[in-house]
Amino acid sequence: MFTVGKKRNKGVASQTSRRPFQHMALRRLRKLKKIVPDAHDADVDVLLRQTADYICILELKLTVLRRVSAIYGV
């Protein structure tokens, strides 16, 4: 497994050109860590689980807000 958000040594820079998919995935995981609350030190599997939970929470909030706005006619 690989870590997210840690800088690599300068001698390893040639590996990023050989593995563009891994480099892209690491970059996206770093961005995801910034979005999901309390995910700064999480491992990849924990980060994905927290992301799924966060999406469910946001969907629930959206449903509540839609129903409240329907009640008050906003």
CHARMM internal coordinates of N, CA and C (Angstrom, degrees):
IC EDIT
DIST 1 N 1 CA 1.4377
DIST 1 CA 1 C 1.5190
ANGL 1 N 1 CA 1 C 108.68
DIST 1 C 2 N 1.3089
ANGL 1 CA 1 C 2 N 118.03
DIHE 1 N 1 CA 1 C 2 N 154.18
DIST 2 N 2 CA 1.4411
ANGL 1 C 2 N 2 CA 121.98
DIHE 1 CA 1 C 2 N 2 CA -178.74
DIST 2 CA 2 C 1.5098
ANGL 2 N 2 CA 2 C 109.74
DIHE 1 C 2 N 2 CA 2 C -113.54
DIST 2 C 3 N 1.3110
ANGL 2 CA 2 C 3 N 115.65
DIHE 2 N 2 CA 2 C 3 N 159.06
DIST 3 N 3 CA 1.4549
ANGL 2 C 3 N 3 CA 120.61
DIHE 2 CA 2 C 3 N 3 CA -179.19
DIST 3 CA 3 C 1.5169
ANGL 3 N 3 CA 3 C 109.76
DIHE 2 C 3 N 3 CA 3 C -95.24
DIST 3 C 4 N 1.3164
ANGL 3 CA 3 C 4 N 115.50
DIHE 3 N 3 CA 3 C 4 N 161.34
DIST 4 N 4 CA 1.4566
ANGL 3 C 4 N 4 CA 121.37
DIHE 3 CA 3 C 4 N 4 CA -177.01
DIST 4 CA 4 C 1.5129
ANGL 4 N 4 CA 4 C 108.65
DIHE 3 C 4 N 4 CA 4 C -118.59
DIST 4 C 5 N 1.3222
ANGL 4 CA 4 C 5 N 116.05
DIHE 4 N 4 CA 4 C 5 N 133.76
DIST 5 N 5 CA 1.4420
ANGL 4 C 5 N 5 CA 120.89
DIHE 4 CA 4 C 5 N 5 CA 172.26
DIST 5 CA 5 C 1.5139
ANGL 5 N 5 CA 5 C 115.54
DIHE 4 C 5 N 5 CA 5 C 89.07
DIST 5 C 6 N 1.3035
ANGL 5 CA 5 C 6 N 119.44
DIHE 5 N 5 CA 5 C 6 N -1.19
DIST 6 N 6 CA 1.4534
ANGL 5 C 6 N 6 CA 120.57
DIHE 5 CA 5 C 6 N 6 CA 178.46
DIST 6 CA 6 C 1.5185
ANGL 6 N 6 CA 6 C 109.34
DIHE 5 C 6 N 6 CA 6 C -96.65
DIST 6 C 7 N 1.3173
ANGL 6 CA 6 C 7 N 115.68
DIHE 6 N 6 CA 6 C 7 N 142.75
DIST 7 N 7 CA 1.4558
ANGL 6 C 7 N 7 CA 120.60
DIHE 6 CA 6 C 7 N 7 CA -179.84
DIST 7 CA 7 C 1.5187
ANGL 7 N 7 CA 7 C 109.78
DIHE 6 C 7 N 7 CA 7 C -78.27
DIST 7 C 8 N 1.3038
ANGL 7 CA 7 C 8 N 114.82
DIHE 7 N 7 CA 7 C 8 N 146.19
DIST 8 N 8 CA 1.4607
ANGL 7 C 8 N 8 CA 120.65
DIHE 7 CA 7 C 8 N 8 CA 179.45
DIST 8 CA 8 C 1.5165
ANGL 8 N 8 CA 8 C 110.18
DIHE 7 C 8 N 8 CA 8 C -92.47
DIST 8 C 9 N 1.3052
ANGL 8 CA 8 C 9 N 115.87
DIHE 8 N 8 CA 8 C 9 N 162.23
DIST 9 N 9 CA 1.4563
ANGL 8 C 9 N 9 CA 120.71
DIHE 8 CA 8 C 9 N 9 CA 174.45
DIST 9 CA 9 C 1.5158
ANGL 9 N 9 CA 9 C 109.17
DIHE 8 C 9 N 9 CA 9 C -70.07
DIST 9 C 10 N 1.3216
ANGL 9 CA 9 C 10 N 117.05
DIHE 9 N 9 CA 9 C 10 N 156.72
DIST 10 N 10 CA 1.4626
ANGL 9 C 10 N 10 CA 120.01
DIHE 9 CA 9 C 10 N 10 CA -178.30
DIST 10 CA 10 C 1.5173
ANGL 10 N 10 CA 10 C 111.42
DIHE 9 C 10 N 10 CA 10 C -68.51
DIST 10 C 11 N 1.3110
ANGL 10 CA 10 C 11 N 118.49
DIHE 10 N 10 CA 10 C 11 N -25.67
DIST 11 N 11 CA 1.4586
ANGL 10 C 11 N 11 CA 121.21
DIHE 10 CA 10 C 11 N 11 CA 179.12
DIST 11 CA 11 C 1.5140
ANGL 11 N 11 CA 11 C 113.08
DIHE 10 C 11 N 11 CA 11 C -71.97
DIST 11 C 12 N 1.3199
ANGL 11 CA 11 C 12 N 117.45
DIHE 11 N 11 CA 11 C 12 N -14.11
DIST 12 N 12 CA 1.4529
ANGL 11 C 12 N 12 CA 121.73
DIHE 11 CA 11 C 12 N 12 CA -177.40
DIST 12 CA 12 C 1.5329
ANGL 12 N 12 CA 12 C 110.97
DIHE 11 C 12 N 12 CA 12 C -96.34
DIST 12 C 13 N 1.2996
ANGL 12 CA 12 C 13 N 117.59
DIHE 12 N 12 CA 12 C 13 N 1.58
DIST 13 N 13 CA 1.4638
ANGL 12 C 13 N 13 CA 121.18
DIHE 12 CA 12 C 13 N 13 CA -175.84
DIST 13 CA 13 C 1.5197
ANGL 13 N 13 CA 13 C 112.29
DIHE 12 C 13 N 13 CA 13 C -60.82
DIST 13 C 14 N 1.3221
ANGL 13 CA 13 C 14 N 118.18
DIHE 13 N 13 CA 13 C 14 N -28.03
DIST 14 N 14 CA 1.4606
ANGL 13 C 14 N 14 CA 119.39
DIHE 13 CA 13 C 14 N 14 CA -179.33
DIST 14 CA 14 C 1.5197
ANGL 14 N 14 CA 14 C 111.42
DIHE 13 C 14 N 14 CA 14 C -71.15
DIST 14 C 15 N 1.3412
ANGL 14 CA 14 C 15 N 118.60
DIHE 14 N 14 CA 14 C 15 N -20.36
DIST 15 N 15 CA 1.4531
ANGL 14 C 15 N 15 CA 120.82
DIHE 14 CA 14 C 15 N 15 CA 178.57
DIST 15 CA 15 C 1.5210
ANGL 15 N 15 CA 15 C 111.55
DIHE 14 C 15 N 15 CA 15 C -69.61
DIST 15 C 16 N 1.3242
ANGL 15 CA 15 C 16 N 118.09
DIHE 15 N 15 CA 15 C 16 N -29.11
DIST 16 N 16 CA 1.4544
ANGL 15 C 16 N 16 CA 119.85
DIHE 15 CA 15 C 16 N 16 CA 179.85
DIST 16 CA 16 C 1.5081
ANGL 16 N 16 CA 16 C 111.13
DIHE 15 C 16 N 16 CA 16 C -67.41
DIST 16 C 17 N 1.3286
ANGL 16 CA 16 C 17 N 118.08
DIHE 16 N 16 CA 16 C 17 N -30.64
DIST 17 N 17 CA 1.4553
ANGL 16 C 17 N 17 CA 119.32
DIHE 16 CA 16 C 17 N 17 CA 178.00
DIST 17 CA 17 C 1.5287
ANGL 17 N 17 CA 17 C 111.04
DIHE 16 C 17 N 17 CA 17 C -74.89
DIST 17 C 18 N 1.3175
ANGL 17 CA 17 C 18 N 116.90
DIHE 17 N 17 CA 17 C 18 N -26.65
DIST 18 N 18 CA 1.4581
ANGL 17 C 18 N 18 CA 120.12
DIHE 17 CA 17 C 18 N 18 CA 177.20
DIST 18 CA 18 C 1.5169
ANGL 18 N 18 CA 18 C 112.19
DIHE 17 C 18 N 18 CA 18 C -81.10
DIST 18 C 19 N 1.3157
ANGL 18 CA 18 C 19 N 117.25
DIHE 18 N 18 CA 18 C 19 N -22.91
DIST 19 N 19 CA 1.4603
ANGL 18 C 19 N 19 CA 121.37
DIHE 18 CA 18 C 19 N 19 CA -177.17
DIST 19 CA 19 C 1.5274
ANGL 19 N 19 CA 19 C 110.16
DIHE 18 C 19 N 19 CA 19 C -126.66
DIST 19 C 20 N 1.3051
ANGL 19 CA 19 C 20 N 118.03
DIHE 19 N 19 CA 19 C 20 N 72.34
DIST 20 N 20 CA 1.4643
ANGL 19 C 20 N 20 CA 118.74
DIHE 19 CA 19 C 20 N 20 CA -177.28
DIST 20 CA 20 C 1.5324
ANGL 20 N 20 CA 20 C 112.26
DIHE 19 C 20 N 20 CA 20 C -67.51
DIST 20 C 21 N 1.3372
ANGL 20 CA 20 C 21 N 117.62
DIHE 20 N 20 CA 20 C 21 N -32.34
DIST 21 N 21 CA 1.4593
ANGL 20 C 21 N 21 CA 119.73
DIHE 20 CA 20 C 21 N 21 CA 179.62
DIST 21 CA 21 C 1.5225
ANGL 21 N 21 CA 21 C 110.70
DIHE 20 C 21 N 21 CA 21 C -66.12
DIST 21 C 22 N 1.3314
ANGL 21 CA 21 C 22 N 117.28
DIHE 21 N 21 CA 21 C 22 N -42.15
DIST 22 N 22 CA 1.4612
ANGL 21 C 22 N 22 CA 120.58
DIHE 21 CA 21 C 22 N 22 CA 179.43
DIST 22 CA 22 C 1.5280
ANGL 22 N 22 CA 22 C 110.51
DIHE 21 C 22 N 22 CA 22 C -65.30
DIST 22 C 23 N 1.3137
ANGL 22 CA 22 C 23 N 116.88
DIHE 22 N 22 CA 22 C 23 N -39.63
DIST 23 N 23 CA 1.4721
ANGL 22 C 23 N 23 CA 120.85
DIHE 22 CA 22 C 23 N 23 CA 178.54
DIST 23 CA 23 C 1.5279
ANGL 23 N 23 CA 23 C 109.97
DIHE 22 C 23 N 23 CA 23 C -63.41
DIST 23 C 24 N 1.3288
ANGL 23 CA 23 C 24 N 117.12
DIHE 23 N 23 CA 23 C 24 N -43.25
DIST 24 N 24 CA 1.4556
ANGL 23 C 24 N 24 CA 121.41
DIHE 23 CA 23 C 24 N 24 CA 179.36
DIST 24 CA 24 C 1.5303
ANGL 24 N 24 CA 24 C 110.21
DIHE 23 C 24 N 24 CA 24 C -64.75
DIST 24 C 25 N 1.3302
ANGL 24 CA 24 C 25 N 117.45
DIHE 24 N 24 CA 24 C 25 N -41.77
DIST 25 N 25 CA 1.4625
ANGL 24 C 25 N 25 CA 121.02
DIHE 24 CA 24 C 25 N 25 CA 179.88
DIST 25 CA 25 C 1.5243
ANGL 25 N 25 CA 25 C 111.11
DIHE 24 C 25 N 25 CA 25 C -64.55
DIST 25 C 26 N 1.3133
ANGL 25 CA 25 C 26 N 117.21
DIHE 25 N 25 CA 25 C 26 N -42.06
DIST 26 N 26 CA 1.4697
ANGL 25 C 26 N 26 CA 120.62
DIHE 25 CA 25 C 26 N 26 CA 177.79
DIST 26 CA 26 C 1.5157
ANGL 26 N 26 CA 26 C 111.47
DIHE 25 C 26 N 26 CA 26 C -62.67
DIST 26 C 27 N 1.3216
ANGL 26 CA 26 C 27 N 116.64
DIHE 26 N 26 CA 26 C 27 N -40.44
DIST 27 N 27 CA 1.4663
ANGL 26 C 27 N 27 CA 120.41
DIHE 26 CA 26 C 27 N 27 CA 179.53
DIST 27 CA 27 C 1.5318
ANGL 27 N 27 CA 27 C 110.67
DIHE 26 C 27 N 27 CA 27 C -64.39
DIST 27 C 28 N 1.3245
ANGL 27 CA 27 C 28 N 116.01
DIHE 27 N 27 CA 27 C 28 N -41.64
DIST 28 N 28 CA 1.4638
ANGL 27 C 28 N 28 CA 119.36
DIHE 27 CA 27 C 28 N 28 CA 179.63
DIST 28 CA 28 C 1.5232
ANGL 28 N 28 CA 28 C 112.06
DIHE 27 C 28 N 28 CA 28 C -69.56
DIST 28 C 29 N 1.3204
ANGL 28 CA 28 C 29 N 117.43
DIHE 28 N 28 CA 28 C 29 N -35.47
DIST 29 N 29 CA 1.4617
ANGL 28 C 29 N 29 CA 120.32
DIHE 28 CA 28 C 29 N 29 CA 177.11
DIST 29 CA 29 C 1.5234
ANGL 29 N 29 CA 29 C 111.10
DIHE 28 C 29 N 29 CA 29 C -67.01
DIST 29 C 30 N 1.3277
ANGL 29 CA 29 C 30 N 117.39
DIHE 29 N 29 CA 29 C 30 N -36.60
DIST 30 N 30 CA 1.4688
ANGL 29 C 30 N 30 CA 120.14
DIHE 29 CA 29 C 30 N 30 CA 176.03
DIST 30 CA 30 C 1.5286
ANGL 30 N 30 CA 30 C 110.70
DIHE 29 C 30 N 30 CA 30 C -63.40
DIST 30 C 31 N 1.3299
ANGL 30 CA 30 C 31 N 116.64
DIHE 30 N 30 CA 30 C 31 N -40.15
DIST 31 N 31 CA 1.4631
ANGL 30 C 31 N 31 CA 119.92
DIHE 30 CA 30 C 31 N 31 CA 177.65
DIST 31 CA 31 C 1.5212
ANGL 31 N 31 CA 31 C 110.78
DIHE 30 C 31 N 31 CA 31 C -65.77
DIST 31 C 32 N 1.3306
ANGL 31 CA 31 C 32 N 116.39
DIHE 31 N 31 CA 31 C 32 N -39.07
DIST 32 N 32 CA 1.4545
ANGL 31 C 32 N 32 CA 120.84
DIHE 31 CA 31 C 32 N 32 CA 179.73
DIST 32 CA 32 C 1.5237
ANGL 32 N 32 CA 32 C 110.92
DIHE 31 C 32 N 32 CA 32 C -65.11
DIST 32 C 33 N 1.3263
ANGL 32 CA 32 C 33 N 117.32
DIHE 32 N 32 CA 32 C 33 N -36.01
DIST 33 N 33 CA 1.4594
ANGL 32 C 33 N 33 CA 120.94
DIHE 32 CA 32 C 33 N 33 CA 177.88
DIST 33 CA 33 C 1.5202
ANGL 33 N 33 CA 33 C 111.41
DIHE 32 C 33 N 33 CA 33 C -63.06
DIST 33 C 34 N 1.3233
ANGL 33 CA 33 C 34 N 117.41
DIHE 33 N 33 CA 33 C 34 N -30.87
DIST 34 N 34 CA 1.4574
ANGL 33 C 34 N 34 CA 120.51
DIHE 33 CA 33 C 34 N 34 CA 179.33
DIST 34 CA 34 C 1.5269
ANGL 34 N 34 CA 34 C 111.78
DIHE 33 C 34 N 34 CA 34 C -74.51
DIST 34 C 35 N 1.3310
ANGL 34 CA 34 C 35 N 117.14
DIHE 34 N 34 CA 34 C 35 N -27.33
DIST 35 N 35 CA 1.4628
ANGL 34 C 35 N 35 CA 121.64
DIHE 34 CA 34 C 35 N 35 CA -175.98
DIST 35 CA 35 C 1.5243
ANGL 35 N 35 CA 35 C 112.31
DIHE 34 C 35 N 35 CA 35 C -84.85
DIST 35 C 36 N 1.3379
ANGL 35 CA 35 C 36 N 116.50
DIHE 35 N 35 CA 35 C 36 N -45.19
DIST 36 N 36 CA 1.4653
ANGL 35 C 36 N 36 CA 121.31
DIHE 35 CA 35 C 36 N 36 CA -174.81
DIST 36 CA 36 C 1.5257
ANGL 36 N 36 CA 36 C 109.48
DIHE 35 C 36 N 36 CA 36 C -78.43
DIST 36 C 37 N 1.3384
ANGL 36 CA 36 C 37 N 117.90
DIHE 36 N 36 CA 36 C 37 N 127.73
DIST 37 N 37 CA 1.4584
ANGL 36 C 37 N 37 CA 119.81
DIHE 36 CA 36 C 37 N 37 CA -179.75
DIST 37 CA 37 C 1.5310
ANGL 37 N 37 CA 37 C 112.12
DIHE 36 C 37 N 37 CA 37 C -68.03
DIST 37 C 38 N 1.3098
ANGL 37 CA 37 C 38 N 116.74
DIHE 37 N 37 CA 37 C 38 N 146.43
DIST 38 N 38 CA 1.4726
ANGL 37 C 38 N 38 CA 124.78
DIHE 37 CA 37 C 38 N 38 CA 177.95
DIST 38 CA 38 C 1.5225
ANGL 38 N 38 CA 38 C 112.84
DIHE 37 C 38 N 38 CA 38 C 58.77
DIST 38 C 39 N 1.3153
ANGL 38 CA 38 C 39 N 117.82
DIHE 38 N 38 CA 38 C 39 N 34.88
DIST 39 N 39 CA 1.4584
ANGL 38 C 39 N 39 CA 120.65
DIHE 38 CA 38 C 39 N 39 CA -179.36
DIST 39 CA 39 C 1.5252
ANGL 39 N 39 CA 39 C 111.50
DIHE 38 C 39 N 39 CA 39 C -120.61
DIST 39 C 40 N 1.3019
ANGL 39 CA 39 C 40 N 118.32
DIHE 39 N 39 CA 39 C 40 N 20.52
DIST 40 N 40 CA 1.4610
ANGL 39 C 40 N 40 CA 121.31
DIHE 39 CA 39 C 40 N 40 CA -174.30
DIST 40 CA 40 C 1.5228
ANGL 40 N 40 CA 40 C 112.62
DIHE 39 C 40 N 40 CA 40 C -67.73
DIST 40 C 41 N 1.3259
ANGL 40 CA 40 C 41 N 118.04
DIHE 40 N 40 CA 40 C 41 N -39.06
DIST 41 N 41 CA 1.4604
ANGL 40 C 41 N 41 CA 120.73
DIHE 40 CA 40 C 41 N 41 CA -177.16
DIST 41 CA 41 C 1.5218
ANGL 41 N 41 CA 41 C 112.19
DIHE 40 C 41 N 41 CA 41 C -109.08
DIST 41 C 42 N 1.3166
ANGL 41 CA 41 C 42 N 118.00
DIHE 41 N 41 CA 41 C 42 N 18.69
DIST 42 N 42 CA 1.4595
ANGL 41 C 42 N 42 CA 121.36
DIHE 41 CA 41 C 42 N 42 CA -174.89
DIST 42 CA 42 C 1.5271
ANGL 42 N 42 CA 42 C 111.70
DIHE 41 C 42 N 42 CA 42 C -81.15
DIST 42 C 43 N 1.3198
ANGL 42 CA 42 C 43 N 114.29
DIHE 42 N 42 CA 42 C 43 N 149.01
DIST 43 N 43 CA 1.4512
ANGL 42 C 43 N 43 CA 121.40
DIHE 42 CA 42 C 43 N 43 CA 173.30
DIST 43 CA 43 C 1.5304
ANGL 43 N 43 CA 43 C 108.17
DIHE 42 C 43 N 43 CA 43 C -76.37
DIST 43 C 44 N 1.3203
ANGL 43 CA 43 C 44 N 118.16
DIHE 43 N 43 CA 43 C 44 N 171.12
DIST 44 N 44 CA 1.4612
ANGL 43 C 44 N 44 CA 121.28
DIHE 43 CA 43 C 44 N 44 CA -174.57
DIST 44 CA 44 C 1.5220
ANGL 44 N 44 CA 44 C 111.44
DIHE 43 C 44 N 44 CA 44 C -61.83
DIST 44 C 45 N 1.3235
ANGL 44 CA 44 C 45 N 118.07
DIHE 44 N 44 CA 44 C 45 N -47.40
DIST 45 N 45 CA 1.4627
ANGL 44 C 45 N 45 CA 119.47
DIHE 44 CA 44 C 45 N 45 CA -178.32
DIST 45 CA 45 C 1.5255
ANGL 45 N 45 CA 45 C 111.71
DIHE 44 C 45 N 45 CA 45 C -66.66
DIST 45 C 46 N 1.3208
ANGL 45 CA 45 C 46 N 117.02
DIHE 45 N 45 CA 45 C 46 N -37.23
DIST 46 N 46 CA 1.4681
ANGL 45 C 46 N 46 CA 120.64
DIHE 45 CA 45 C 46 N 46 CA 176.43
DIST 46 CA 46 C 1.5247
ANGL 46 N 46 CA 46 C 109.88
DIHE 45 C 46 N 46 CA 46 C -67.66
DIST 46 C 47 N 1.3261
ANGL 46 CA 46 C 47 N 117.20
DIHE 46 N 46 CA 46 C 47 N -39.74
DIST 47 N 47 CA 1.4608
ANGL 46 C 47 N 47 CA 121.49
DIHE 46 CA 46 C 47 N 47 CA 178.75
DIST 47 CA 47 C 1.5247
ANGL 47 N 47 CA 47 C 111.01
DIHE 46 C 47 N 47 CA 47 C -61.01
DIST 47 C 48 N 1.3171
ANGL 47 CA 47 C 48 N 117.21
DIHE 47 N 47 CA 47 C 48 N -43.88
DIST 48 N 48 CA 1.4653
ANGL 47 C 48 N 48 CA 120.09
DIHE 47 CA 47 C 48 N 48 CA -179.94
DIST 48 CA 48 C 1.5235
ANGL 48 N 48 CA 48 C 111.36
DIHE 47 C 48 N 48 CA 48 C -67.36
DIST 48 C 49 N 1.3194
ANGL 48 CA 48 C 49 N 117.59
DIHE 48 N 48 CA 48 C 49 N -37.21
DIST 49 N 49 CA 1.4615
ANGL 48 C 49 N 49 CA 120.86
DIHE 48 CA 48 C 49 N 49 CA 177.17
DIST 49 CA 49 C 1.5245
ANGL 49 N 49 CA 49 C 110.49
DIHE 48 C 49 N 49 CA 49 C -66.33
DIST 49 C 50 N 1.3296
ANGL 49 CA 49 C 50 N 117.20
DIHE 49 N 49 CA 49 C 50 N -42.77
DIST 50 N 50 CA 1.4593
ANGL 49 C 50 N 50 CA 120.94
DIHE 49 CA 49 C 50 N 50 CA 178.05
DIST 50 CA 50 C 1.5260
ANGL 50 N 50 CA 50 C 110.93
DIHE 49 C 50 N 50 CA 50 C -65.52
DIST 50 C 51 N 1.3090
ANGL 50 CA 50 C 51 N 117.17
DIHE 50 N 50 CA 50 C 51 N -34.71
DIST 51 N 51 CA 1.4607
ANGL 50 C 51 N 51 CA 121.09
DIHE 50 CA 50 C 51 N 51 CA 177.53
DIST 51 CA 51 C 1.5214
ANGL 51 N 51 CA 51 C 110.55
DIHE 50 C 51 N 51 CA 51 C -64.64
DIST 51 C 52 N 1.3288
ANGL 51 CA 51 C 52 N 116.86
DIHE 51 N 51 CA 51 C 52 N -44.07
DIST 52 N 52 CA 1.4651
ANGL 51 C 52 N 52 CA 120.36
DIHE 51 CA 51 C 52 N 52 CA 178.29
DIST 52 CA 52 C 1.5229
ANGL 52 N 52 CA 52 C 110.64
DIHE 51 C 52 N 52 CA 52 C -62.45
DIST 52 C 53 N 1.3317
ANGL 52 CA 52 C 53 N 117.22
DIHE 52 N 52 CA 52 C 53 N -42.26
DIST 53 N 53 CA 1.4656
ANGL 52 C 53 N 53 CA 120.66
DIHE 52 CA 52 C 53 N 53 CA 177.49
DIST 53 CA 53 C 1.5269
ANGL 53 N 53 CA 53 C 111.04
DIHE 52 C 53 N 53 CA 53 C -63.05
DIST 53 C 54 N 1.3227
ANGL 53 CA 53 C 54 N 116.50
DIHE 53 N 53 CA 53 C 54 N -41.13
DIST 54 N 54 CA 1.4587
ANGL 53 C 54 N 54 CA 121.11
DIHE 53 CA 53 C 54 N 54 CA -179.40
DIST 54 CA 54 C 1.5315
ANGL 54 N 54 CA 54 C 110.92
DIHE 53 C 54 N 54 CA 54 C -65.17
DIST 54 C 55 N 1.3136
ANGL 54 CA 54 C 55 N 116.92
DIHE 54 N 54 CA 54 C 55 N -38.39
DIST 55 N 55 CA 1.4654
ANGL 54 C 55 N 55 CA 120.45
DIHE 54 CA 54 C 55 N 55 CA 177.44
DIST 55 CA 55 C 1.5254
ANGL 55 N 55 CA 55 C 110.35
DIHE 54 C 55 N 55 CA 55 C -63.61
DIST 55 C 56 N 1.3349
ANGL 55 CA 55 C 56 N 117.03
DIHE 55 N 55 CA 55 C 56 N -42.08
DIST 56 N 56 CA 1.4677
ANGL 55 C 56 N 56 CA 120.72
DIHE 55 CA 55 C 56 N 56 CA 178.26
DIST 56 CA 56 C 1.5229
ANGL 56 N 56 CA 56 C 111.22
DIHE 55 C 56 N 56 CA 56 C -62.47
DIST 56 C 57 N 1.3214
ANGL 56 CA 56 C 57 N 116.88
DIHE 56 N 56 CA 56 C 57 N -41.35
DIST 57 N 57 CA 1.4621
ANGL 56 C 57 N 57 CA 121.07
DIHE 56 CA 56 C 57 N 57 CA 178.42
DIST 57 CA 57 C 1.5239
ANGL 57 N 57 CA 57 C 110.67
DIHE 56 C 57 N 57 CA 57 C -63.67
DIST 57 C 58 N 1.3304
ANGL 57 CA 57 C 58 N 116.93
DIHE 57 N 57 CA 57 C 58 N -43.17
DIST 58 N 58 CA 1.4674
ANGL 57 C 58 N 58 CA 119.87
DIHE 57 CA 57 C 58 N 58 CA 179.52
DIST 58 CA 58 C 1.5263
ANGL 58 N 58 CA 58 C 111.37
DIHE 57 C 58 N 58 CA 58 C -65.28
DIST 58 C 59 N 1.3385
ANGL 58 CA 58 C 59 N 117.70
DIHE 58 N 58 CA 58 C 59 N -38.40
DIST 59 N 59 CA 1.4598
ANGL 58 C 59 N 59 CA 120.53
DIHE 58 CA 58 C 59 N 59 CA 177.32
DIST 59 CA 59 C 1.5236
ANGL 59 N 59 CA 59 C 111.05
DIHE 58 C 59 N 59 CA 59 C -64.73
DIST 59 C 60 N 1.3318
ANGL 59 CA 59 C 60 N 116.98
DIHE 59 N 59 CA 59 C 60 N -39.21
DIST 60 N 60 CA 1.4584
ANGL 59 C 60 N 60 CA 120.65
DIHE 59 CA 59 C 60 N 60 CA 177.83
DIST 60 CA 60 C 1.5220
ANGL 60 N 60 CA 60 C 110.53
DIHE 59 C 60 N 60 CA 60 C -64.54
DIST 60 C 61 N 1.3208
ANGL 60 CA 60 C 61 N 117.34
DIHE 60 N 60 CA 60 C 61 N -43.73
DIST 61 N 61 CA 1.4662
ANGL 60 C 61 N 61 CA 120.70
DIHE 60 CA 60 C 61 N 61 CA 178.17
DIST 61 CA 61 C 1.5224
ANGL 61 N 61 CA 61 C 111.12
DIHE 60 C 61 N 61 CA 61 C -61.10
DIST 61 C 62 N 1.3232
ANGL 61 CA 61 C 62 N 116.24
DIHE 61 N 61 CA 61 C 62 N -40.97
DIST 62 N 62 CA 1.4581
ANGL 61 C 62 N 62 CA 120.61
DIHE 61 CA 61 C 62 N 62 CA 179.20
DIST 62 CA 62 C 1.5210
ANGL 62 N 62 CA 62 C 111.28
DIHE 61 C 62 N 62 CA 62 C -63.58
DIST 62 C 63 N 1.3285
ANGL 62 CA 62 C 63 N 117.20
DIHE 62 N 62 CA 62 C 63 N -41.50
DIST 63 N 63 CA 1.4598
ANGL 62 C 63 N 63 CA 121.15
DIHE 62 CA 62 C 63 N 63 CA 178.39
DIST 63 CA 63 C 1.5218
ANGL 63 N 63 CA 63 C 111.02
DIHE 62 C 63 N 63 CA 63 C -63.22
DIST 63 C 64 N 1.3204
ANGL 63 CA 63 C 64 N 116.67
DIHE 63 N 63 CA 63 C 64 N -43.63
DIST 64 N 64 CA 1.4647
ANGL 63 C 64 N 64 CA 120.52
DIHE 63 CA 63 C 64 N 64 CA 179.07
DIST 64 CA 64 C 1.5254
ANGL 64 N 64 CA 64 C 110.55
DIHE 63 C 64 N 64 CA 64 C -63.20
DIST 64 C 65 N 1.3238
ANGL 64 CA 64 C 65 N 116.91
DIHE 64 N 64 CA 64 C 65 N -45.09
DIST 65 N 65 CA 1.4623
ANGL 64 C 65 N 65 CA 119.88
DIHE 64 CA 64 C 65 N 65 CA -179.60
DIST 65 CA 65 C 1.5329
ANGL 65 N 65 CA 65 C 111.78
DIHE 64 C 65 N 65 CA 65 C -64.05
DIST 65 C 66 N 1.3215
ANGL 65 CA 65 C 66 N 117.45
DIHE 65 N 65 CA 65 C 66 N -38.29
DIST 66 N 66 CA 1.4733
ANGL 65 C 66 N 66 CA 119.94
DIHE 65 CA 65 C 66 N 66 CA 177.38
DIST 66 CA 66 C 1.5239
ANGL 66 N 66 CA 66 C 111.22
DIHE 65 C 66 N 66 CA 66 C -64.22
DIST 66 C 67 N 1.3237
ANGL 66 CA 66 C 67 N 116.55
DIHE 66 N 66 CA 66 C 67 N -41.87
DIST 67 N 67 CA 1.4656
ANGL 66 C 67 N 67 CA 119.43
DIHE 66 CA 66 C 67 N 67 CA -179.79
DIST 67 CA 67 C 1.5203
ANGL 67 N 67 CA 67 C 111.51
DIHE 66 C 67 N 67 CA 67 C -68.70
DIST 67 C 68 N 1.3054
ANGL 67 CA 67 C 68 N 117.45
DIHE 67 N 67 CA 67 C 68 N -39.57
DIST 68 N 68 CA 1.4673
ANGL 67 C 68 N 68 CA 120.22
DIHE 67 CA 67 C 68 N 68 CA 178.02
DIST 68 CA 68 C 1.5289
ANGL 68 N 68 CA 68 C 110.07
DIHE 67 C 68 N 68 CA 68 C -65.01
DIST 68 C 69 N 1.3250
ANGL 68 CA 68 C 69 N 116.35
DIHE 68 N 68 CA 68 C 69 N -41.20
DIST 69 N 69 CA 1.4781
ANGL 68 C 69 N 69 CA 118.40
DIHE 68 CA 68 C 69 N 69 CA 178.89
DIST 69 CA 69 C 1.5147
ANGL 69 N 69 CA 69 C 111.43
DIHE 68 C 69 N 69 CA 69 C -68.35
DIST 69 C 70 N 1.3405
ANGL 69 CA 69 C 70 N 118.06
DIHE 69 N 69 CA 69 C 70 N -30.76
DIST 70 N 70 CA 1.4575
ANGL 69 C 70 N 70 CA 120.33
DIHE 69 CA 69 C 70 N 70 CA 176.76
DIST 70 CA 70 C 1.5314
ANGL 70 N 70 CA 70 C 110.75
DIHE 69 C 70 N 70 CA 70 C -69.99
DIST 70 C 71 N 1.3264
ANGL 70 CA 70 C 71 N 116.99
DIHE 70 N 70 CA 70 C 71 N -35.41
DIST 71 N 71 CA 1.4557
ANGL 70 C 71 N 71 CA 120.40
DIHE 70 CA 70 C 71 N 71 CA 179.28
DIST 71 CA 71 C 1.5287
ANGL 71 N 71 CA 71 C 110.45
DIHE 70 C 71 N 71 CA 71 C -67.68
DIST 71 C 72 N 1.3242
ANGL 71 CA 71 C 72 N 117.28
DIHE 71 N 71 CA 71 C 72 N -43.64
DIST 72 N 72 CA 1.4519
ANGL 71 C 72 N 72 CA 120.99
DIHE 71 CA 71 C 72 N 72 CA -176.64
DIST 72 CA 72 C 1.5257
ANGL 72 N 72 CA 72 C 113.20
DIHE 71 C 72 N 72 CA 72 C -90.33
DIST 72 C 73 N 1.3249
ANGL 72 CA 72 C 73 N 117.56
DIHE 72 N 72 CA 72 C 73 N -0.54
DIST 73 N 73 CA 1.4626
ANGL 72 C 73 N 73 CA 120.95
DIHE 72 CA 72 C 73 N 73 CA 174.89
DIST 73 CA 73 C 1.5031
ANGL 73 N 73 CA 73 C 114.55
DIHE 72 C 73 N 73 CA 73 C 68.91
DIST 73 C 74 N 1.2900
ANGL 73 CA 73 C 74 N 117.35
DIHE 73 N 73 CA 73 C 74 N 34.40
DIST 74 N 74 CA 1.4576
ANGL 73 C 74 N 74 CA 121.21
DIHE 73 CA 73 C 74 N 74 CA -179.27
DIST 74 CA 74 C 1.4988
ANGL 74 N 74 CA 74 C 110.05
DIHE 73 C 74 N 74 CA 74 C -91.18
END
COOR INIT
IC SEED 1 N 1 CA 1 C
IC BUILD
